[in-house]
Amino acid sequence: MDSESSAGRVVVRGDRARPFLERHPWVRAASIERIEGSPEDGEVVDLVGKGGRVLARGIYEGRGGIRVRLYSWDPQRRLDASFWRERIRQALTLRETLGRMRPAEASRLVFSEADGLSGLIVDRYRDYLVIQVGSVGMAQRVPILSAALGDFVRPAAILVKIEPELRRSQGNAYESGVLSGNLPPGPIVIEEHGLKFGVDLLEGQKTGFYLDQRENRLAAAKYAEGRRVLDLFCYTGGFALACAKIGKAAEVLGLDGSERAVALAQANAQLNGAANVRFAVGDAFQTLGNLKKEGQRFGMVVLDPPKFAGGKASVPDALRAYHSLNRLGVELLDPGGVLVTCSCSGYVTREDFFNMLFGVAQQTRREIQILEMRGAAPDHPTLVTCKETNYLKCFICRAW
């Protein structure tokens, strides 16, 4: 795949061409009028508009929800090895500019559409890279991409993770595993804001740690001093330990549904000498209900649930789940307590999330003041032509 030109043409419907003229990178089936030629999954195709004009060049994926991922709006540009290498270099240059290449830390080196590499995420944990692949095109090009990363970063090892949905759709044609080098037998210990976190690269969720919440963990900690804190969906203790150690909380309780995550959170607490935090396994909704029945109260509640909306059709159900979760959280807060509430569902907009909190305020009869409306860390940039990259909402609120 060193010199890839077009294997076919995808003709877009006249009434659906505008997003691609505006350089949105996703072409769904509903936007396609016809396909000329017989492109295979992972092959380069041209996106064609009115009068046969080539609008962009991308990679075809016949079985995906996104049928074409667009990478270049130059119809003459070959999507060859030099193209991908240059995109990787541009992404790394940004992280260097942001100061996100410090040896002991972790950072996102490639953020999919935001870096012009739709379907590809690359995270760095100290000397180790994790490539997360979400498209056939990127899966087929892993050798090219990993070679470029190896040349530029010189990691001790590179691990690839194929997203479960892609594996299922492709009949397990692509497998996760170590591409080069050797991983150590236990968790990789990274530093964040002076704290240490063990990260399980092989078995951890996503690439192992939620790097997008890096700055939000520090922001939340500013409000924790002297408070009793409840951290739900705590995973391996990011918010909990920031509040306990940096924020000087009086007491922190972290809960997660994963025994593996809680075990690593406990190890992270010991690693940081955090005696004022404890972790337990539990279902979030059930735990909130039980705490309410027991009459427990907290000065801060952190809610960082997994994605509730996988598509537009699931947004109403997701908003009902967010409402229920946040209502229970607010009901546990002391007057003047702080609510840190998050959503990583890209289809749930900031306005949706704001309106959900309005409903919570009405139902609980509590006044909710939004103190900060935050997003993802800077190494997860937002591409203005792809609003889906502005996915993370983190609202820090006061309820009285």
C-alpha positions as CSV (number, residue, x, y, z in Angstrom):
1,M,0.0,0.0,0.0
2,D,2.9,2.4,-0.6
3,S,1.3,4.3,-3.5
4,E,-2.4,4.2,-3.2
5,S,-4.6,5.8,-5.7
6,S,-8.4,5.4,-6.2
7,A,-10.0,2.0,-6.5
8,G,-13.4,3.4,-7.2
9,R,-15.7,6.4,-6.9
10,V,-18.4,7.0,-4.3
11,V,-21.0,9.4,-5.6
12,V,-22.7,11.5,-3.0
13,R,-26.3,12.6,-3.1
14,G,-26.8,16.2,-4.2
15,D,-28.7,17.1,-1.1
16,R,-26.0,15.5,1.2
17,A,-22.8,17.1,-0.3
18,R,-22.5,20.1,2.0
19,P,-20.8,18.5,5.0
20,F,-18.1,17.1,2.7
21,L,-17.6,20.5,1.0
22,E,-17.1,21.7,4.6
23,R,-14.5,18.9,5.2
24,H,-16.4,16.6,7.5
25,P,-14.6,13.3,7.5
26,W,-17.5,10.8,7.7
27,V,-19.6,9.6,4.8
28,R,-22.5,7.4,5.9
29,A,-24.7,5.2,3.7
30,A,-27.6,7.6,3.7
31,S,-25.4,10.2,1.9
32,I,-24.3,7.9,-0.9
33,E,-26.2,7.8,-4.2
34,R,-24.1,5.0,-5.8
35,I,-20.7,3.4,-5.9
36,E,-18.8,3.2,-9.2
37,G,-16.3,0.3,-9.4
38,S,-15.9,-2.5,-6.8
39,P,-13.8,-1.1,-4.0
40,E,-12.9,-3.6,-1.2
41,D,-12.8,-2.7,2.4
42,G,-9.8,-0.7,3.2
43,E,-9.2,0.5,-0.4
44,V,-8.9,4.2,-1.4
45,V,-11.9,5.8,-3.1
46,D,-12.7,9.2,-4.4
47,L,-15.8,11.0,-3.1
48,V,-17.6,12.6,-6.1
49,G,-20.2,15.3,-6.1
50,K,-22.3,17.1,-8.7
51,G,-21.0,17.0,-12.3
52,G,-18.4,14.4,-11.4
53,R,-16.3,16.8,-9.3
54,V,-14.0,15.0,-6.9
55,L,-14.6,16.4,-3.4
56,A,-12.2,14.4,-1.3
57,R,-10.3,11.1,-1.1
58,G,-10.8,8.5,1.6
59,I,-10.9,4.9,2.5
60,Y,-13.9,2.6,1.9
61,E,-15.5,0.4,4.5
62,G,-18.6,-1.5,3.2
63,R,-19.7,-3.0,6.5
64,G,-19.1,-0.1,8.8
65,G,-21.6,2.6,10.1
66,I,-19.2,5.0,8.4
67,R,-18.8,3.9,4.7
68,V,-16.0,6.2,3.8
69,R,-13.5,8.0,6.1
70,L,-12.1,11.0,4.3
71,Y,-8.4,12.0,4.7
72,S,-7.6,14.4,2.0
73,W,-9.4,17.2,0.1
74,D,-6.7,17.2,-2.6
75,P,-8.0,14.8,-5.3
76,Q,-4.4,14.2,-6.6
77,R,-3.0,13.2,-3.2
78,R,-2.1,9.6,-2.9
79,L,-2.8,8.1,0.5
80,D,0.5,6.3,0.6
81,A,3.1,5.6,3.3
82,S,4.5,9.2,3.0
83,F,1.0,10.6,3.6
84,W,0.5,8.7,6.8
85,R,4.0,9.4,8.0
86,E,3.4,13.1,7.5
87,R,0.1,13.0,9.4
88,I,1.8,11.2,12.3
89,R,4.7,13.8,12.3
90,Q,2.2,16.7,12.4
91,A,0.3,15.1,15.4
92,L,3.6,14.5,17.3
93,T,4.7,18.1,16.7
94,L,1.5,19.4,18.4
95,R,2.2,17.3,21.5
96,E,5.8,18.5,21.6
97,T,4.4,22.1,21.4
98,L,2.0,21.3,24.3
99,G,4.8,19.9,26.4
100,R,3.2,16.5,26.5
101,M,6.2,14.4,25.7
102,R,7.8,14.4,29.2
103,P,9.3,10.9,29.8
104,A,7.6,9.9,33.0
105,E,4.1,11.0,31.9
106,A,1.4,9.8,29.5
107,S,-0.3,11.6,26.6
108,R,-2.4,11.2,23.6
109,L,-0.2,11.4,20.5
110,V,-2.9,10.9,17.9
111,F,-6.6,11.7,18.4
112,S,-8.4,10.2,15.3
113,E,-10.3,12.8,13.3
114,A,-8.9,15.7,15.2
115,D,-5.4,14.8,13.8
116,G,-6.7,13.9,10.3
117,L,-6.3,10.2,11.1
118,S,-9.9,9.0,11.5
119,G,-10.1,5.5,13.1
120,L,-6.7,5.8,14.8
121,I,-5.8,6.7,18.4
122,V,-2.3,6.5,19.8
123,D,-1.5,6.9,23.5
124,R,2.0,7.1,25.1
125,Y,2.6,5.7,28.5
126,R,6.2,6.5,29.4
127,D,8.2,4.5,26.9
128,Y,5.3,2.4,25.6
129,L,2.8,3.1,22.9
130,V,-0.8,1.8,22.6
131,I,-2.4,2.0,19.2
132,Q,-6.2,1.8,19.3
133,V,-7.8,0.9,15.9
134,G,-11.4,1.6,15.0
135,S,-11.5,1.2,11.2
136,V,-10.6,-1.3,8.6
137,G,-8.5,1.2,6.8
138,M,-6.3,1.9,9.8
139,A,-6.2,-1.8,10.7
140,Q,-4.8,-2.6,7.3
141,R,-2.2,0.1,7.6
142,V,-1.0,-0.7,11.1
143,P,2.5,-1.8,9.8
144,I,3.0,1.6,8.1
145,L,1.7,3.6,11.1
146,S,3.7,1.6,13.7
147,A,6.8,1.9,11.6
148,A,6.4,5.7,11.5
149,L,5.7,5.8,15.3
150,G,8.7,3.7,15.9
151,D,11.0,6.0,13.9
152,F,9.7,9.2,15.5
153,V,9.2,8.1,19.1
154,R,11.6,5.2,19.6
155,P,9.3,3.3,22.1
156,A,10.3,0.3,24.1
157,A,7.2,-1.5,22.8
158,I,4.1,-0.9,20.7
159,L,0.8,-2.6,21.5
160,V,-2.2,-2.6,19.2
161,K,-5.8,-2.8,20.4
162,I,-8.6,-3.5,17.9
163,E,-11.9,-2.1,19.0
164,P,-14.4,-4.9,19.7
165,E,-17.0,-3.6,17.2
166,L,-14.5,-3.7,14.4
167,R,-13.3,-7.2,15.3
168,R,-16.9,-8.5,15.3
169,S,-17.7,-6.8,11.9
170,Q,-14.6,-8.2,10.3
171,G,-14.9,-11.8,11.7
172,N,-11.9,-11.4,14.0
173,A,-9.6,-10.8,11.0
174,Y,-7.6,-8.3,13.1
175,E,-6.1,-9.2,16.4
176,S,-4.8,-7.2,19.4
177,G,-1.3,-7.8,20.6
178,V,2.2,-6.6,21.0
179,L,3.6,-5.4,17.6
180,S,7.2,-4.8,18.7
181,G,9.4,-4.8,21.8
182,N,8.4,-6.3,25.2
183,L,5.9,-5.1,27.8
184,P,6.9,-5.4,31.5
185,P,4.9,-8.1,33.5
186,G,3.0,-5.6,35.6
187,P,1.3,-2.2,35.3
188,I,3.2,0.7,33.8
189,V,3.6,3.5,36.4
190,I,3.0,7.0,35.0
191,E,3.0,10.4,36.7
192,E,0.2,12.9,36.6
193,H,0.2,16.2,38.6
194,G,2.8,14.6,41.0
195,L,0.7,11.5,41.5
196,K,1.6,8.0,40.4
197,F,-0.8,5.7,38.6
198,G,-0.3,2.1,37.6
199,V,-1.8,1.5,34.1
200,D,-2.7,-2.0,32.8
201,L,-2.0,-1.7,29.1
202,L,-3.1,-5.2,28.2
203,E,-6.3,-5.5,30.1
204,G,-7.3,-2.0,31.0
205,Q,-10.3,-0.2,29.4
206,K,-9.6,1.6,26.1
207,T,-5.8,2.1,26.1
208,G,-5.5,1.8,29.9
209,F,-6.2,5.2,31.4
210,Y,-8.6,8.1,30.7
211,L,-6.1,10.7,29.6
212,D,-8.8,13.1,28.4
213,Q,-9.7,13.9,32.0
214,R,-6.2,14.9,33.0
215,E,-6.8,18.6,33.5
216,N,-10.4,18.0,34.9
217,R,-9.0,15.8,37.7
218,L,-6.8,18.7,38.8
219,A,-9.7,21.2,38.4
220,A,-12.0,19.1,40.6
221,A,-9.3,18.7,43.3
222,K,-9.4,22.5,43.9
223,Y,-12.9,22.1,45.4
224,A,-12.2,19.0,47.5
225,E,-10.4,20.5,50.6
226,G,-12.0,19.3,53.8
227,R,-14.9,17.6,52.0
228,R,-16.2,14.0,52.1
229,V,-16.0,12.9,48.5
230,L,-17.8,10.2,46.6
231,D,-16.3,9.2,43.2
232,L,-18.6,7.0,41.1
233,F,-17.3,5.1,38.1
234,C,-13.9,5.7,39.7
235,Y,-12.0,3.3,37.4
236,T,-8.4,3.2,38.7
237,G,-8.8,6.2,41.0
238,G,-8.0,9.2,38.9
239,F,-10.4,11.7,40.4
240,A,-10.5,10.0,43.8
241,L,-6.7,10.3,44.3
242,A,-6.5,13.8,42.9
243,C,-9.1,14.9,45.4
244,A,-7.5,12.9,48.3
245,K,-3.9,14.0,47.8
246,I,-3.9,17.2,45.8
247,G,-7.3,18.5,47.0
248,K,-6.8,17.5,50.6
249,A,-10.2,16.0,51.0
250,A,-11.2,14.8,54.4
251,E,-12.3,11.4,53.1
252,V,-12.8,9.8,49.7
253,L,-14.9,6.8,48.7
254,G,-14.4,5.5,45.2
255,L,-16.7,2.9,43.6
256,D,-16.6,1.0,40.3
257,G,-18.3,-2.0,38.8
258,S,-15.0,-3.6,37.7
259,E,-13.1,-5.7,40.3
260,R,-9.9,-5.4,38.2
261,A,-10.2,-1.6,38.2
262,V,-10.9,-1.4,41.9
263,A,-7.9,-3.6,42.7
264,L,-5.6,-1.3,40.6
265,A,-7.2,1.8,42.3
266,Q,-6.4,0.3,45.7
267,A,-2.8,-0.3,44.6
268,N,-2.6,3.2,43.3
269,A,-3.8,4.5,46.7
270,Q,-1.0,2.6,48.3
271,L,1.5,3.8,45.7
272,N,0.6,7.4,46.7
273,G,0.3,6.9,50.4
274,A,-3.3,8.0,50.3
275,A,-4.7,6.9,53.7
276,N,-7.9,9.0,53.3
277,V,-9.3,7.1,50.4
278,R,-10.9,3.7,50.1
279,F,-12.3,1.8,47.1
280,A,-15.1,-0.7,46.7
281,V,-16.9,-2.6,43.9
282,G,-20.5,-1.7,43.3
283,D,-23.2,-0.8,40.8
284,A,-23.4,3.0,40.6
285,F,-27.2,3.4,40.5
286,Q,-27.8,0.8,43.2
287,T,-25.0,2.2,45.4
288,L,-26.5,5.7,45.1
289,G,-29.9,4.5,46.1
290,N,-28.4,2.6,49.1
291,L,-26.4,5.6,50.3
292,K,-29.5,7.7,50.1
293,K,-31.5,5.2,52.2
294,E,-28.7,5.2,54.7
295,G,-28.9,8.9,55.0
296,Q,-25.3,9.4,53.9
297,R,-24.2,12.9,52.8
298,F,-21.2,14.1,50.9
299,G,-19.5,17.5,50.3
300,M,-18.6,16.5,46.7
301,V,-19.9,13.9,44.3
302,V,-18.0,13.0,41.1
303,L,-19.9,11.3,38.3
304,D,-17.8,10.1,35.3
305,P,-19.9,7.3,33.7
306,P,-19.1,5.4,30.5
307,K,-20.7,6.4,27.2
308,F,-24.5,6.2,27.5
309,A,-25.3,7.2,23.8
310,G,-23.7,5.2,21.0
311,G,-25.7,7.0,18.3
312,K,-28.4,9.6,17.8
313,A,-31.2,7.2,18.3
314,S,-30.0,6.4,21.8
315,V,-29.7,10.0,23.0
316,P,-33.2,10.2,24.7
317,D,-32.4,7.1,26.7
318,A,-29.0,8.4,27.5
319,L,-30.4,11.7,28.8
320,R,-32.8,9.8,31.0
321,A,-29.9,7.8,32.5
322,Y,-27.8,11.0,33.0
323,H,-30.9,12.6,34.7
324,S,-31.4,9.7,37.1
325,L,-27.7,9.5,37.9
326,N,-27.3,13.2,38.6
327,R,-30.6,13.5,40.5
328,L,-29.3,10.8,42.9
329,G,-25.9,12.4,43.1
330,V,-27.4,15.8,44.0
331,E,-29.7,14.3,46.6
332,L,-26.6,13.1,48.4
333,L,-24.9,16.5,48.5
334,D,-24.7,18.7,51.5
335,P,-26.0,22.2,51.0
336,G,-23.3,24.1,49.1
337,G,-21.8,20.8,48.0
338,V,-19.9,20.3,44.7
339,L,-21.1,18.1,41.8
340,V,-18.5,17.2,39.2
341,T,-20.5,15.6,36.4
342,C,-19.2,14.3,33.1
343,S,-20.4,12.8,29.8
344,C,-18.2,11.3,27.2
345,S,-21.2,10.6,24.8
346,G,-20.4,12.7,21.7
347,Y,-24.0,12.6,20.6
348,V,-25.1,14.3,23.8
349,T,-24.4,18.0,23.3
350,R,-23.4,20.6,25.9
351,E,-26.9,22.1,25.5
352,D,-28.4,18.6,26.1
353,F,-26.3,18.2,29.2
354,F,-27.1,21.7,30.5
355,N,-30.8,21.0,30.0
356,M,-30.5,17.7,31.8
357,L,-29.1,19.5,34.8
358,F,-32.0,22.0,34.6
359,G,-34.4,19.1,34.9
360,V,-32.4,17.8,37.9
361,A,-32.6,21.2,39.6
362,Q,-36.4,21.2,39.1
363,Q,-37.0,17.7,40.4
364,T,-34.7,18.0,43.4
365,R,-35.7,21.6,44.2
366,R,-32.0,22.4,44.6
367,E,-30.3,25.5,43.0
368,I,-27.5,24.3,40.8
369,Q,-24.8,26.8,39.8
370,I,-22.3,25.8,37.1
371,L,-18.9,27.0,38.1
372,E,-16.9,25.5,35.3
373,M,-17.8,24.0,31.9
374,R,-14.8,22.0,30.8
375,G,-13.8,19.6,28.0
376,A,-11.0,17.3,27.1
377,A,-7.3,17.9,27.8
378,P,-5.4,19.9,25.0
379,D,-3.8,16.7,23.6
380,H,-7.4,15.8,22.6
381,P,-8.0,18.8,20.4
382,T,-11.4,19.6,18.8
383,L,-11.5,19.8,15.0
384,V,-13.9,22.5,14.0
385,T,-15.0,20.7,10.9
386,C,-15.9,17.6,13.0
387,K,-17.9,18.6,16.0
388,E,-18.0,15.0,17.2
389,T,-14.4,15.5,18.4
390,N,-15.8,17.9,21.0
391,Y,-17.3,14.9,22.9
392,L,-16.3,15.3,26.6
393,K,-18.4,17.5,28.9
394,C,-17.2,18.1,32.5
395,F,-19.4,20.5,34.5
396,I,-18.3,21.5,38.0
397,C,-21.3,22.7,39.9
398,R,-22.5,23.9,43.3
399,A,-25.8,22.7,44.7
400,W,-27.6,24.5,47.5
